[in-house]
Amino acid sequence: MSVIDEEREQAIRNLQPMIEKAEKEGLWFKDSISGAWFSPDDLRKHMSKGRFLWKPIRWELNSPELLLDELKNEISVLEARIEFIKKKAGIQQLPSISYVKMLKPLD
């Protein structure tokens, strides 16, 4: 086993108690530095590929409802900005957007 593989396995072992708690209690991981959110399953998949191999102290466990609240707040802020710009620019109606960019699911 290479040094990188050993480090990956150690990081996963270190985080295992948090992963088990998250799964048991329906919590998600939030990176305390970047603010990125992951379900336990998604984080495990990323870690198996050598990504987000951070120490437990960097992670917070939170309800995914908090993420939804954060997103709703971001939407409200963006809607207010849109209305402000429309008013300043004298725009009555925004052009419709006819496409949605889909996120690629994790493998």
Beta strands, then each sheet from edge to edge (+ up, - down):
strand 1: 28-31
strand 2: 37-38
strand 3: 59-62
sheet 1: 2+ 1- 3+
end
